[in-house]
């Protein structure tokens, strides 16, 4: 497993999916230009962006150039390529975009069919050959995939060289400590979405005791990685960009306060 790159320790990234109203719509057509937000994100202290794939794959050449030359790096390219046979062209396109954007890492998911795990792994290993050698490989351990349980994820990753893992510490699949028990230092990134009672998105600052408990558990388990704000208070409720961004900034400040002081 890779050691966390020192420049990523404690970084908080802005997930561009956060403002995307079409994230779950048919066709998933981008509804805004990420480049227009980058100066503000930089000014407000975000360390980079996690770029939702369609913000690059479905944009025009001018926007792609703006993203590749942006003041903030594409720290994570959030890909939705599949690893079944027959999806080679989409995987090739993703690899090309990762190179054009100079993405430091790529997030990916496996599918849900346990019987296809060997196929996923084989195609993943072939795809990795198309990526820059210094591009980190982040497997999102996500519900309804073959990686949704820590023991299964750890077993699968033994056949995946350089693979690291993403967890969801505030909306976790089972006890958070079990992810670190089985994957250990392979857990290098976290997707941040706090769901109060497992349902409604809330700000991290609305329940500081629980958030500090989870963050301290991660630190004690050896986590020294980065975070992406994925969903925030107001997600899925028709909130305007400004309200979502205000919630994101509050979550960013909550995380940075803890990273700096180990308290809130």
Beta strands, then each sheet from edge to edge (+ up, - down):
strand 1: 12-15
strand 2: 48-52
strand 3: 74-78
strand 4: 105-108
strand 5: 136-140
strand 6: 163-167
strand 7: 187-192
strand 8: 195-196
strand 9: 200-201
strand 10: 226-229
sheet 1: 1+ 2+ 3+ 4+ 5+ 6+ 7+ 10+ 1+
sheet 2: 8+ 9-
end
